[in-house]
Amino acid sequence: MEAANSSACNNLHMDDYVLAGDYDNETLQEMIELRDLFELGVIDETEFSNRIAQLMDW
C-alpha cells in the first residue's frame, strides 16, 4: 500500500490503513495527531470530532 511509504506511516496503526487511500499524507498525519491528543486527554471528544469533521470536509 502507498501509505506504507509515507512519512506519516511511522505513527500509523492497523486501522489507519483504511483511511490511507482516501486522504493525502498531510491530512492523515493531522488525523493521527488529533487522535493522539484525544487519547492523551489534551482535547475532549467534541473538539476531536469537530476537527476531524473539518479535515474530512463533513
PDB file as gemmi writes it, atoms N, CA and C in Angstrom:
CRYST1    1.000    1.000    1.000  90.00  90.00  90.00 P 1                      
ATOM      1  N   MET A   1       0.835  -1.179   0.000  1.00  0.00           N  
ATOM      2  CA  MET A   1       0.000   0.000   0.000  1.00  0.00           C  
ATOM      3  C   MET A   1       0.878   1.239   0.000  1.00  0.00           C  
ATOM      4  N   GLU A   2       0.436   2.283  -0.705  1.00  0.00           N  
ATOM      5  CA  GLU A   2       1.220   3.502  -0.815  1.00  0.00           C  
ATOM      6  C   GLU A   2       1.517   4.141   0.536  1.00  0.00           C  
ATOM      7  N   ALA A   3       0.581   4.073   1.466  1.00  0.00           N  
ATOM      8  CA  ALA A   3       0.783   4.710   2.770  1.00  0.00           C  
ATOM      9  C   ALA A   3       1.987   4.141   3.499  1.00  0.00           C  
ATOM     10  N   ALA A   4       2.344   2.916   3.184  1.00  0.00           N  
ATOM     11  CA  ALA A   4       3.480   2.288   3.851  1.00  0.00           C  
ATOM     12  C   ALA A   4       4.775   3.038   3.553  1.00  0.00           C  
ATOM     13  N   ASN A   5       4.801   3.792   2.455  1.00  0.00           N  
ATOM     14  CA  ASN A   5       6.000   4.524   2.083  1.00  0.00           C  
ATOM     15  C   ASN A   5       5.996   5.965   2.569  1.00  0.00           C  
ATOM     16  N   SER A   6       4.949   6.392   3.223  1.00  0.00           N  
ATOM     17  CA  SER A   6       4.833   7.791   3.616  1.00  0.00           C  
ATOM     18  C   SER A   6       5.535   8.063   4.938  1.00  0.00           C  
ATOM     19  N   SER A   7       5.840   9.330   5.165  1.00  0.00           N  
ATOM     20  CA  SER A   7       6.419   9.703   6.450  1.00  0.00           C  
ATOM     21  C   SER A   7       5.393   9.570   7.562  1.00  0.00           C  
ATOM     22  N   ALA A   8       4.114   9.702   7.240  1.00  0.00           N  
ATOM     23  CA  ALA A   8       3.052   9.545   8.242  1.00  0.00           C  
ATOM     24  C   ALA A   8       2.967   8.113   8.738  1.00  0.00           C  
ATOM     25  N   CYS A   9       3.519   7.201   7.985  1.00  0.00           N  
ATOM     26  CA  CYS A   9       3.425   5.778   8.320  1.00  0.00           C  
ATOM     27  C   CYS A   9       4.026   5.463   9.678  1.00  0.00           C  
ATOM     28  N   ASN A  10       4.988   6.234  10.118  1.00  0.00           N  
ATOM     29  CA  ASN A  10       5.650   5.951  11.387  1.00  0.00           C  
ATOM     30  C   ASN A  10       4.681   5.834  12.549  1.00  0.00           C  
ATOM     31  N   ASN A  11       3.597   6.598  12.527  1.00  0.00           N  
ATOM     32  CA  ASN A  11       2.644   6.609  13.622  1.00  0.00           C  
ATOM     33  C   ASN A  11       1.352   5.868  13.302  1.00  0.00           C  
ATOM     34  N   LEU A  12       1.265   5.238  12.151  1.00  0.00           N  
ATOM     35  CA  LEU A  12       0.026   4.574  11.754  1.00  0.00           C  
ATOM     36  C   LEU A  12      -0.204   3.291  12.529  1.00  0.00           C  
ATOM     37  N   HIS A  13      -1.456   3.050  12.839  1.00  0.00           N  
ATOM     38  CA  HIS A  13      -1.880   1.782  13.408  1.00  0.00           C  
ATOM     39  C   HIS A  13      -2.661   1.046  12.330  1.00  0.00           C  
ATOM     40  N   MET A  14      -2.951  -0.229  12.540  1.00  0.00           N  
ATOM     41  CA  MET A  14      -3.601  -1.033  11.516  1.00  0.00           C  
ATOM     42  C   MET A  14      -4.879  -0.377  10.989  1.00  0.00           C  
ATOM     43  N   ASP A  15      -5.748   0.147  11.846  1.00  0.00           N  
ATOM     44  CA  ASP A  15      -6.996   0.730  11.371  1.00  0.00           C  
ATOM     45  C   ASP A  15      -6.794   2.034  10.607  1.00  0.00           C  
ATOM     46  N   ASP A  16      -5.631   2.662  10.713  1.00  0.00           N  
ATOM     47  CA  ASP A  16      -5.357   3.863   9.941  1.00  0.00           C  
ATOM     48  C   ASP A  16      -5.208   3.553   8.454  1.00  0.00           C  
ATOM     49  N   TYR A  17      -4.849   2.334   8.119  1.00  0.00           N  
ATOM     50  CA  TYR A  17      -4.680   1.983   6.717  1.00  0.00           C  
ATOM     51  C   TYR A  17      -5.992   2.034   5.950  1.00  0.00           C  
ATOM     52  N   VAL A  18      -7.122   1.938   6.642  1.00  0.00           N  
ATOM     53  CA  VAL A  18      -8.423   2.046   5.990  1.00  0.00           C  
ATOM     54  C   VAL A  18      -8.572   3.427   5.364  1.00  0.00           C  
ATOM     55  N   LEU A  19      -8.063   4.459   6.031  1.00  0.00           N  
ATOM     56  CA  LEU A  19      -8.160   5.827   5.542  1.00  0.00           C  
ATOM     57  C   LEU A  19      -7.079   6.182   4.530  1.00  0.00           C  
ATOM     58  N   ALA A  20      -6.028   5.422   4.482  1.00  0.00           N  
ATOM     59  CA  ALA A  20      -4.841   5.803   3.723  1.00  0.00           C  
ATOM     60  C   ALA A  20      -5.115   6.052   2.249  1.00  0.00           C  
ATOM     61  N   GLY A  21      -6.054   5.347   1.654  1.00  0.00           N  
ATOM     62  CA  GLY A  21      -6.333   5.540   0.241  1.00  0.00           C  
ATOM     63  C   GLY A  21      -7.176   6.765  -0.053  1.00  0.00           C  
ATOM     64  N   ASP A  22      -7.819   7.329   0.956  1.00  0.00           N  
ATOM     65  CA  ASP A  22      -8.765   8.417   0.748  1.00  0.00           C  
ATOM     66  C   ASP A  22      -8.212   9.805   1.047  1.00  0.00           C  
ATOM     67  N   TYR A  23      -7.100   9.895   1.750  1.00  0.00           N  
ATOM     68  CA  TYR A  23      -6.581  11.186   2.196  1.00  0.00           C  
ATOM     69  C   TYR A  23      -5.087  11.285   1.933  1.00  0.00           C  
ATOM     70  N   ASP A  24      -4.616  12.521   1.696  1.00  0.00           N  
ATOM     71  CA  ASP A  24      -3.185  12.710   1.483  1.00  0.00           C  
ATOM     72  C   ASP A  24      -2.436  12.538   2.807  1.00  0.00           C  
ATOM     73  N   ASN A  25      -1.152  12.398   2.706  1.00  0.00           N  
ATOM     74  CA  ASN A  25      -0.327  12.110   3.884  1.00  0.00           C  
ATOM     75  C   ASN A  25      -0.408  13.201   4.948  1.00  0.00           C  
ATOM     76  N   GLU A  26      -0.487  14.458   4.528  1.00  0.00           N  
ATOM     77  CA  GLU A  26      -0.567  15.558   5.493  1.00  0.00           C  
ATOM     78  C   GLU A  26      -1.871  15.477   6.295  1.00  0.00           C  
ATOM     79  N   THR A  27      -2.977  15.199   5.612  1.00  0.00           N  
ATOM     80  CA  THR A  27      -4.268  15.072   6.294  1.00  0.00           C  
ATOM     81  C   THR A  27      -4.266  13.873   7.226  1.00  0.00           C  
ATOM     82  N   LEU A  28      -3.716  12.763   6.767  1.00  0.00           N  
ATOM     83  CA  LEU A  28      -3.622  11.580   7.625  1.00  0.00           C  
ATOM     84  C   LEU A  28      -2.808  11.876   8.878  1.00  0.00           C  
ATOM     85  N   GLN A  29      -1.704  12.582   8.716  1.00  0.00           N  
ATOM     86  CA  GLN A  29      -0.863  12.911   9.863  1.00  0.00           C  
ATOM     87  C   GLN A  29      -1.624  13.787  10.855  1.00  0.00           C  
ATOM     88  N   GLU A  30      -2.396  14.754  10.339  1.00  0.00           N  
ATOM     89  CA  GLU A  30      -3.193  15.603  11.228  1.00  0.00           C  
ATOM     90  C   GLU A  30      -4.231  14.780  11.980  1.00  0.00           C  
ATOM     91  N   MET A  31      -4.866  13.829  11.294  1.00  0.00           N  
ATOM     92  CA  MET A  31      -5.855  12.959  11.942  1.00  0.00           C  
ATOM     93  C   MET A  31      -5.212  12.129  13.053  1.00  0.00           C  
ATOM     94  N   ILE A  32      -4.038  11.617  12.768  1.00  0.00           N  
ATOM     95  CA  ILE A  32      -3.315  10.803  13.753  1.00  0.00           C  
ATOM     96  C   ILE A  32      -2.942  11.652  14.961  1.00  0.00           C  
ATOM     97  N   GLU A  33      -2.459  12.871  14.709  1.00  0.00           N  
ATOM     98  CA  GLU A  33      -2.099  13.764  15.812  1.00  0.00           C  
ATOM     99  C   GLU A  33      -3.320  14.114  16.658  1.00  0.00           C  
ATOM    100  N   LEU A  34      -4.463  14.360  16.007  1.00  0.00           N  
ATOM    101  CA  LEU A  34      -5.692  14.643  16.754  1.00  0.00           C  
ATOM    102  C   LEU A  34      -6.110  13.451  17.596  1.00  0.00           C  
ATOM    103  N   ARG A  35      -6.008  12.259  17.020  1.00  0.00           N  
ATOM    104  CA  ARG A  35      -6.353  11.051  17.772  1.00  0.00           C  
ATOM    105  C   ARG A  35      -5.461  10.916  19.001  1.00  0.00           C  
ATOM    106  N   ASP A  36      -4.171  11.165  18.809  1.00  0.00           N  
ATOM    107  CA  ASP A  36      -3.236  11.068  19.929  1.00  0.00           C  
ATOM    108  C   ASP A  36      -3.563  12.091  21.015  1.00  0.00           C  
ATOM    109  N   LEU A  37      -3.880  13.327  20.614  1.00  0.00           N  
ATOM    110  CA  LEU A  37      -4.250  14.359  21.589  1.00  0.00           C  
ATOM    111  C   LEU A  37      -5.506  13.965  22.354  1.00  0.00           C  
ATOM    112  N   PHE A  38      -6.470  13.384  21.648  1.00  0.00           N  
ATOM    113  CA  PHE A  38      -7.700  12.936  22.294  1.00  0.00           C  
ATOM    114  C   PHE A  38      -7.414  11.811  23.283  1.00  0.00           C  
ATOM    115  N   GLU A  39      -6.616  10.833  22.852  1.00  0.00           N  
ATOM    116  CA  GLU A  39      -6.290   9.701  23.725  1.00  0.00           C  
ATOM    117  C   GLU A  39      -5.509  10.144  24.960  1.00  0.00           C  
ATOM    118  N   LEU A  40      -4.719  11.197  24.833  1.00  0.00           N  
ATOM    119  CA  LEU A  40      -3.950  11.722  25.969  1.00  0.00           C  
ATOM    120  C   LEU A  40      -4.783  12.648  26.858  1.00  0.00           C  
ATOM    121  N   GLY A  41      -5.990  12.974  26.421  1.00  0.00           N  
ATOM    122  CA  GLY A  41      -6.854  13.848  27.204  1.00  0.00           C  
ATOM    123  C   GLY A  41      -6.580  15.330  27.017  1.00  0.00           C  
ATOM    124  N   VAL A  42      -5.779  15.670  26.007  1.00  0.00           N  
ATOM    125  CA  VAL A  42      -5.451  17.070  25.743  1.00  0.00           C  
ATOM    126  C   VAL A  42      -6.656  17.800  25.134  1.00  0.00           C  
ATOM    127  N   ILE A  43      -7.408  17.114  24.285  1.00  0.00           N  
ATOM    128  CA  ILE A  43      -8.638  17.670  23.719  1.00  0.00           C  
ATOM    129  C   ILE A  43      -9.792  16.742  24.071  1.00  0.00           C  
ATOM    130  N   ASP A  44     -10.992  17.316  24.164  1.00  0.00           N  
ATOM    131  CA  ASP A  44     -12.151  16.494  24.505  1.00  0.00           C  
ATOM    132  C   ASP A  44     -12.795  15.918  23.239  1.00  0.00           C  
ATOM    133  N   GLU A  45     -13.803  15.077  23.434  1.00  0.00           N  
ATOM    134  CA  GLU A  45     -14.435  14.379  22.316  1.00  0.00           C  
ATOM    135  C   GLU A  45     -15.083  15.342  21.326  1.00  0.00           C  
ATOM    136  N   THR A  46     -15.676  16.408  21.828  1.00  0.00           N  
ATOM    137  CA  THR A  46     -16.326  17.382  20.947  1.00  0.00           C  
ATOM    138  C   THR A  46     -15.307  18.062  20.046  1.00  0.00           C  
ATOM    139  N   GLU A  47     -14.209  18.525  20.623  1.00  0.00           N  
ATOM    140  CA  GLU A  47     -13.173  19.176  19.825  1.00  0.00           C  
ATOM    141  C   GLU A  47     -12.567  18.195  18.829  1.00  0.00           C  
ATOM    142  N   PHE A  48     -12.305  16.969  19.271  1.00  0.00           N  
ATOM    143  CA  PHE A  48     -11.770  15.940  18.386  1.00  0.00           C  
ATOM    144  C   PHE A  48     -12.710  15.725  17.204  1.00  0.00           C  
ATOM    145  N   SER A  49     -13.987  15.530  17.486  1.00  0.00           N  
ATOM    146  CA  SER A  49     -14.975  15.273  16.432  1.00  0.00           C  
ATOM    147  C   SER A  49     -15.080  16.446  15.463  1.00  0.00           C  
ATOM    148  N   ASN A  50     -15.121  17.653  15.995  1.00  0.00           N  
ATOM    149  CA  ASN A  50     -15.233  18.839  15.139  1.00  0.00           C  
ATOM    150  C   ASN A  50     -14.020  19.003  14.236  1.00  0.00           C  
ATOM    151  N   ARG A  51     -12.842  18.790  14.785  1.00  0.00           N  
ATOM    152  CA  ARG A  51     -11.620  18.971  13.993  1.00  0.00           C  
ATOM    153  C   ARG A  51     -11.459  17.864  12.953  1.00  0.00           C  
ATOM    154  N   ILE A  52     -11.849  16.639  13.287  1.00  0.00           N  
ATOM    155  CA  ILE A  52     -11.812  15.552  12.305  1.00  0.00           C  
ATOM    156  C   ILE A  52     -12.811  15.834  11.187  1.00  0.00           C  
ATOM    157  N   ALA A  53     -14.005  16.297  11.549  1.00  0.00           N  
ATOM    158  CA  ALA A  53     -15.026  16.622  10.548  1.00  0.00           C  
ATOM    159  C   ALA A  53     -14.524  17.700   9.585  1.00  0.00           C  
ATOM    160  N   GLN A  54     -13.806  18.699  10.100  1.00  0.00           N  
ATOM    161  CA  GLN A  54     -13.241  19.736   9.237  1.00  0.00           C  
ATOM    162  C   GLN A  54     -12.235  19.140   8.256  1.00  0.00           C  
ATOM    163  N   LEU A  55     -11.388  18.243   8.744  1.00  0.00           N  
ATOM    164  CA  LEU A  55     -10.393  17.618   7.870  1.00  0.00           C  
ATOM    165  C   LEU A  55     -11.049  16.763   6.793  1.00  0.00           C  
ATOM    166  N   MET A  56     -12.176  16.148   7.144  1.00  0.00           N  
ATOM    167  CA  MET A  56     -12.861  15.251   6.216  1.00  0.00           C  
ATOM    168  C   MET A  56     -13.897  15.990   5.367  1.00  0.00           C  
ATOM    169  N   ASP A  57     -13.992  17.313   5.533  1.00  0.00           N  
ATOM    170  CA  ASP A  57     -14.951  18.149   4.798  1.00  0.00           C  
ATOM    171  C   ASP A  57     -16.387  17.716   5.006  1.00  0.00           C  
ATOM    172  N   TRP A  58     -16.738  17.379   6.251  1.00  0.00           N  
ATOM    173  CA  TRP A  58     -18.125  16.999   6.563  1.00  0.00           C  
ATOM    174  C   TRP A  58     -18.908  18.209   6.942  1.00  0.00           C  
TER     175      TRP A  58                                                      
END                                                                             
